[in-house]
Amino acid sequence: MSWRYALEKYVAHPETIGDGTVVYFDDKVSIIRDSFPKSECHLLILPRLTQLSRSHPAKVIDGKFKNKFEPYIDCAINYIFKHFQEKFRVQKSDENNPNFDGDILEDKDKFVSRFLQIGVHSVPSMKNLHIHVISRDFHSVRLKNKKHYNSFNTKFFISWDDLPLSGKILDTDKNIETKYLKDHDLFCCYCQENFGNKFSLLKKHLDVEFNKNFELK
């Protein structure tokens, strides 16, 4: 079976998977830790209803969908917030980086607004619909190339708040991928410095930024 169907087992039989990947499941949803996380904490919310699971997220996520899935979004948010609270403390605030003042791990709303992103890819790589809930640090050994980074840091990523698209027509998959994954420069998600196409330099910079703002307890 193609790797594009790798999420199918979490949709069909999450109860059989005992490796700790599954964070939560019920008859409607599975929430899993991404097997190739692009940040410190990267979760996927998977609808289990076949009709939804095989649909394009930008086409099927409407107001009704969002209302039903908000509790699962909150569940994923709480998991990530708790993970950071238990594992890290915030370094002294940097006046040039106000996103990381000292109480960001005490105020969940502030943590969510400044350090989480929730949404879908405009051109999903996997066949099963999945919603990303990911910490905005991109501090991960699994972040290996420009495509990985720009898929979350350009308009290739459709924010949960921007859904539904309300009739907006997406460009062709090829044009979207070329514009945002290939041709778009690399901008640091912390300070917005432009690294052009120099992913290796950006990668080192992201590690410095993360360690500047967080330290292990």
C-alpha positions as CSV (number, residue, x, y, z in Angstrom):
1,M,0.0,0.0,0.0
2,S,1.2,3.5,-0.8
3,W,2.7,5.6,2.0
4,R,-0.1,8.1,1.2
5,Y,-2.4,5.7,3.1
6,A,-0.3,5.5,6.2
7,L,-2.9,7.2,8.3
8,E,-5.6,4.7,7.4
9,K,-4.9,2.4,10.3
10,Y,-5.4,5.2,12.8
11,V,-8.7,5.9,11.2
12,A,-9.9,2.3,11.0
13,H,-8.5,0.7,14.1
14,P,-6.9,3.1,16.5
15,E,-7.7,0.8,19.4
16,T,-5.2,-1.8,18.1
17,I,-2.2,0.5,18.1
18,G,-0.3,0.3,21.3
19,D,2.9,2.3,20.6
20,G,1.8,5.5,22.2
21,T,1.1,7.3,18.9
22,V,-2.6,7.5,19.6
23,V,-3.4,10.3,22.1
24,Y,-7.2,10.0,22.0
25,F,-9.9,8.3,20.0
26,D,-13.6,7.8,20.0
27,D,-16.1,6.7,17.3
28,K,-15.7,10.0,15.4
29,V,-12.0,11.0,15.7
30,S,-8.5,9.8,16.3
31,I,-5.9,12.2,17.6
32,I,-2.3,11.0,17.0
33,R,1.2,12.2,17.4
34,D,2.7,12.8,13.9
35,S,5.2,10.0,13.2
36,F,7.4,12.6,11.5
37,P,6.9,15.7,13.6
38,K,8.0,18.9,12.1
39,S,8.1,20.6,15.6
40,E,8.6,19.8,19.2
41,C,4.9,18.8,19.4
42,H,2.9,17.9,16.3
43,L,-0.5,16.3,16.4
44,L,-3.0,15.2,13.8
45,I,-6.7,15.1,14.2
46,L,-8.3,12.4,11.9
47,P,-12.0,12.2,11.2
48,R,-13.0,8.5,11.2
49,L,-16.2,8.8,9.1
50,T,-15.2,7.4,5.7
51,Q,-16.9,10.1,3.7
52,L,-15.0,12.8,5.6
53,S,-11.7,10.9,5.7
54,R,-11.5,10.7,1.9
55,S,-12.4,14.3,1.3
56,H,-10.2,17.3,0.6
57,P,-10.1,19.4,3.8
58,A,-10.5,22.8,2.1
59,K,-13.7,21.5,0.4
60,V,-15.4,19.7,3.3
61,I,-14.5,21.8,6.3
62,D,-17.5,24.2,6.8
63,G,-19.1,25.8,9.8
64,K,-20.9,22.7,10.8
65,F,-17.7,20.6,10.6
66,K,-15.8,23.2,12.7
67,N,-18.5,23.3,15.4
68,K,-18.3,19.5,15.8
69,F,-14.6,19.4,15.8
70,E,-13.8,22.3,18.2
71,P,-13.8,19.9,21.3
72,Y,-11.1,17.8,19.5
73,I,-9.1,20.9,18.6
74,D,-9.2,21.8,22.3
75,C,-8.1,18.3,23.3
76,A,-5.1,18.6,21.1
77,I,-4.3,22.1,22.3
78,N,-4.4,20.9,25.9
79,Y,-2.1,18.0,25.2
80,I,0.5,20.3,23.6
81,F,0.2,23.0,26.3
82,K,0.7,20.3,29.0
83,H,3.7,18.9,27.2
84,F,5.4,22.2,27.2
85,Q,4.5,23.0,30.8
86,E,5.9,19.7,31.9
87,K,9.1,19.7,29.8
88,F,10.2,23.3,29.5
89,R,10.5,26.6,31.3
90,V,10.7,29.9,29.4
91,Q,14.0,31.8,29.3
92,K,14.1,35.4,30.2
93,S,12.1,37.5,27.7
94,D,14.0,39.0,24.8
95,E,12.9,42.5,24.1
96,N,13.3,41.8,20.4
97,N,11.1,38.7,20.7
98,P,8.0,39.7,22.7
99,N,6.2,36.4,21.8
100,F,8.1,34.7,24.6
101,D,7.4,36.6,27.7
102,G,7.7,34.7,30.9
103,D,4.0,33.8,31.4
104,I,3.4,32.1,28.0
105,L,3.5,28.7,29.7
106,E,1.0,29.9,32.3
107,D,-1.5,31.5,30.1
108,K,-3.0,29.0,27.6
109,D,-4.8,31.6,25.5
110,K,-1.5,33.4,25.0
111,F,0.3,30.2,24.3
112,V,-2.2,29.3,21.6
113,S,-2.3,32.7,19.9
114,R,1.5,33.1,19.9
115,F,2.9,29.6,19.6
116,L,0.4,27.2,18.1
117,Q,-1.0,26.9,14.6
118,I,-4.0,24.8,13.6
119,G,-5.1,24.1,10.1
120,V,-4.7,22.0,6.9
121,H,-2.5,21.9,3.9
122,S,-3.9,23.2,0.7
123,V,-2.4,20.2,-1.1
124,P,-2.5,17.3,1.4
125,S,0.3,14.7,1.1
126,M,-1.8,12.0,2.7
127,K,-5.0,10.4,1.5
128,N,-6.9,10.6,4.8
129,L,-8.1,14.0,5.9
130,H,-6.1,15.4,8.8
131,I,-5.9,18.6,10.8
132,H,-2.6,19.7,12.1
133,V,-2.2,21.1,15.6
134,I,1.5,22.0,15.8
135,S,3.7,24.1,18.0
136,R,5.3,27.0,16.1
137,D,8.9,26.2,16.8
138,F,10.0,23.9,14.0
139,H,12.6,22.4,16.3
140,S,12.7,18.8,15.1
141,V,15.2,16.4,13.5
142,R,12.3,15.5,11.1
143,L,12.3,19.0,9.6
144,K,14.7,18.2,6.8
145,N,14.1,20.5,3.8
146,K,12.5,23.6,2.5
147,K,9.3,21.9,1.5
148,H,8.8,20.7,5.1
149,Y,9.2,24.2,6.5
150,N,7.3,26.2,3.9
151,S,4.4,23.8,4.0
152,F,3.6,25.3,7.5
153,N,5.0,28.8,7.0
154,T,3.4,30.1,3.8
155,K,-0.1,30.3,2.5
156,F,0.3,26.7,1.6
157,F,-1.0,26.1,5.1
158,I,-4.7,27.1,5.6
159,S,-5.4,28.3,9.1
160,W,-8.3,26.8,11.0
161,D,-9.5,30.4,11.5
162,D,-9.6,31.0,7.7
163,L,-11.9,28.0,7.1
164,P,-14.3,27.5,5.5
165,L,-13.0,29.1,2.4
166,S,-16.5,30.2,1.5
167,G,-16.3,29.7,-2.2
168,K,-12.7,30.7,-2.8
169,I,-11.2,28.6,-5.5
170,L,-7.7,27.2,-4.9
171,D,-5.2,27.2,-7.7
172,T,-4.0,23.9,-9.2
173,D,-1.9,21.7,-7.0
174,K,1.1,22.1,-9.2
175,N,0.9,25.9,-9.1
176,I,0.4,26.0,-5.3
177,E,3.3,23.7,-4.7
178,T,5.6,25.7,-7.0
179,K,4.6,29.1,-5.6
180,Y,4.8,28.2,-1.9
181,L,7.0,25.2,-1.5
182,K,9.6,25.7,-4.2
183,D,9.8,29.4,-5.1
184,H,8.9,31.1,-1.8
185,D,11.9,32.3,0.3
186,L,12.5,30.9,3.8
187,F,11.5,33.3,6.6
188,C,12.2,32.6,10.2
189,C,9.0,32.0,12.1
190,Y,10.5,33.8,15.2
191,C,12.1,37.0,13.8
192,Q,11.1,36.9,10.1
193,E,14.7,37.0,8.9
194,N,14.9,36.0,5.2
195,F,17.2,33.0,4.5
196,G,16.3,32.8,0.8
197,N,16.9,29.1,-0.2
198,K,19.5,28.4,2.5
199,F,17.6,25.8,4.5
200,S,20.7,24.6,6.4
201,L,21.3,28.1,7.8
202,L,17.6,28.5,8.7
203,K,17.7,25.1,10.5
204,K,20.6,26.2,12.7
205,H,18.9,29.5,13.3
206,L,15.7,27.8,14.4
207,D,17.6,25.7,16.9
208,V,19.3,28.8,18.3
209,E,15.9,30.6,18.6
210,F,14.3,27.7,20.3
211,N,17.1,27.3,22.8
212,K,17.1,31.0,23.4
213,N,13.5,30.9,24.5
214,F,13.1,27.5,26.1
215,E,15.1,25.4,28.5
216,L,14.5,21.9,29.8
217,K,13.2,21.7,33.4
